């Protein structure tokens, strides 16, 4: 069984004025295997952020199903949804979403505090991931005292500390400079090699080239994908670039 199964997902929004319907997602179908690193690419308005929000249970599909490790996300009661997200998903935001009044350490601990974990367990979990993420010496600092790349490392640690089934990343390099982006992408690769499943939405060809599979969404459907296989990051980068160029020219990908 796949870790994530998305079947027939549609999302229709009603405009506030006039009652017109906008079909953001038309019929999305794909699976993600445990341990995969999947990137989803698409132009603004293609539906990729809507899809990510549905996968993260931040929004509900109009129809279709999202199954995470055998659990139907759409059938989880609203009262249990926050706990479900906390226990099963790690989320990395473009703008970090760190609290400036908390140290990096306390920001990372937050989902475990909300889950009622003891301090000893929280510290043990953080000790396991802080060194591989290169943040051991930063934990007592506050977000305004560190760089964007260091903030994003802390955000990744916060996503990882609950031991999630999947990490969902929304344009994680979007607010970073080139050097910090490279470091974060190397970090995602390392985390994935440790067995963590990662699904990332991105505009960046460079970011997507670190994934093991790249899916392209257009007009609300997944219509093409590339598997990395034995390709290097550079070779996958070129394949992605060629695909995007062909799409822009209206070419046939089949």
C-alpha positions, 0 to 999 in steps of 0.5 A: 500500500502506498503511503499517500493515495490521492484519488479523483480529487476535485476542488470547486470554489464559489466566488464571493460575488456573483456565485460563479464557480472556479474549478481549482482542481479537476481530477487529481490522481497520484500516489506517493510511496514511503521514503519518496521525495516528490516535487510538484511544479506548476505555474501560479494558479495551476492548483498546486497550493490548493492541492497542498492545502488539501493534503495537509488537511487545511482545506477540504476537497469538493470530492475525491479522497486523500488516504494517508497511511490507510487513514481517510483524511476527509473522514477525520472529525474536525475536533480531531483534525489538529491532533491528526496533523500534529501526529502525522504531518510535518509542514515547512512554510516559505516564510518559516512561521516561527514565533519571534518571542520564542527561542528556536528551541521552544519553536521546535518544541511547540508541537510536542508541547501541544501534544502534552509531551514531557520535557525529557522526551522533547529534549531527547527527540531534539538531540537526535535531529539537532546535530544532523540539521546543524542547529545545535549551537543556535537553539537558544537564539531567537528568530530575529538573531539568525539568518533566513537559512538558519530559520528554515533549518529550525522550521525543518526541525519543528516539522521533523520532531513529531516523527511525521509520516510525511513532510509537506513543504510549500516553496521552502526555498522561496524566501532564501538566497542562493547559498541558503537554498542550496544548504536547505535542499541538501538538508532535505536530501539528507532527511529523505535519505534517512527514510523521511517521505517528503512532498514539496511544492515549488516553482524552482527547477533547482529545488525540484531537481533534488527530488526523486520524482517531479509531477507537473500540474496544469489547469487543475490536473497532474498531466506529466511526471519525471522520475529521477532514476539514475540521473544526477541532479544536473541531468534532472534539472535539464529534463525539468527545464526541457519539459517546462520549455515544451509546456510553455510552447504548447508542445506534446509531452507524450 
